[in-house]
């Protein structure tokens, strides 16, 4: 995951790596931390659904389920 973090960390776009099996934030870039007013380390372990607008939660849940079913790892 270090290579992925190296690419995502400097991005101005808020981004997170989510554990698809549990729906928890595994890692967040500084832009996401700034957008939600928390430290990046504080975001690890939080439910990803808590970081998105309620209207977007069904779409996030579908994306996480799709990723969990992806056997390409």
C-alpha positions as CSV (number, residue, x, y, z in Angstrom):
1,X,0.0,0.0,0.0
2,X,3.0,2.3,0.3
3,X,3.2,2.9,-3.4
4,X,-0.5,3.8,-3.5
5,X,-0.1,6.1,-0.6
6,X,2.8,7.8,-2.3
7,X,0.6,8.5,-5.3
8,X,-2.5,9.6,-3.3
9,X,-0.9,11.6,-0.5
10,X,0.0,14.7,-2.5
11,X,-3.3,14.8,-4.4
12,X,-5.5,17.9,-3.7
13,X,-8.5,15.6,-4.2
14,X,-9.8,14.1,-0.9
15,X,-9.2,10.3,-1.1
16,X,-9.2,7.3,1.1
17,X,-8.4,3.6,0.9
18,X,-11.3,1.6,2.3
19,X,-11.2,-2.0,3.5
20,X,-13.9,-3.4,1.2
21,X,-14.7,-6.3,3.5
22,X,-15.4,-4.1,6.6
23,X,-16.2,-0.7,5.0
24,X,-13.6,1.0,7.2
25,X,-11.1,3.6,6.2
26,X,-7.7,2.0,6.1
27,X,-5.9,5.2,5.1
28,X,-6.8,8.8,4.2
29,X,-4.8,11.5,2.4
30,X,-4.2,14.9,4.0
31,X,-6.8,16.5,1.7
32,X,-9.5,14.3,3.0
33,X,-8.4,14.9,6.6
34,X,-8.5,18.7,6.0
35,X,-11.9,18.5,4.3
36,X,-13.4,16.7,7.4
37,X,-11.5,18.6,10.0
38,X,-9.6,15.7,11.5
39,X,-6.1,14.3,11.4
40,X,-5.5,11.6,8.7
41,X,-4.5,9.1,11.5
42,X,-7.9,9.8,13.2
43,X,-9.8,8.7,10.1
44,X,-8.2,5.2,10.0
45,X,-10.7,2.7,11.3
46,X,-13.8,4.9,10.9
47,X,-16.7,3.8,8.9
48,X,-16.4,5.2,5.4
49,X,-20.1,5.9,5.2
50,X,-19.7,8.4,8.0
51,X,-17.5,10.6,5.7
52,X,-20.0,11.0,2.9
53,X,-23.3,12.9,2.5
54,X,-26.3,10.7,3.5
55,X,-27.6,10.9,-0.1
56,X,-24.4,9.4,-1.3
57,X,-24.3,6.5,1.1
58,X,-26.2,3.9,-1.0
59,X,-23.8,4.6,-3.9
60,X,-20.8,4.2,-1.6
61,X,-22.2,0.9,-0.2
62,X,-22.7,-0.4,-3.7
63,X,-19.1,0.5,-4.6
64,X,-17.7,-1.2,-1.5
65,X,-19.7,-4.3,-2.2
66,X,-18.5,-4.4,-5.7
67,X,-14.9,-4.0,-4.6
68,X,-15.3,-6.7,-2.0
69,X,-16.5,-9.1,-4.7
70,X,-13.5,-8.1,-7.0
71,X,-11.0,-11.0,-7.0
72,X,-8.3,-9.0,-8.9
73,X,-6.1,-8.4,-5.8
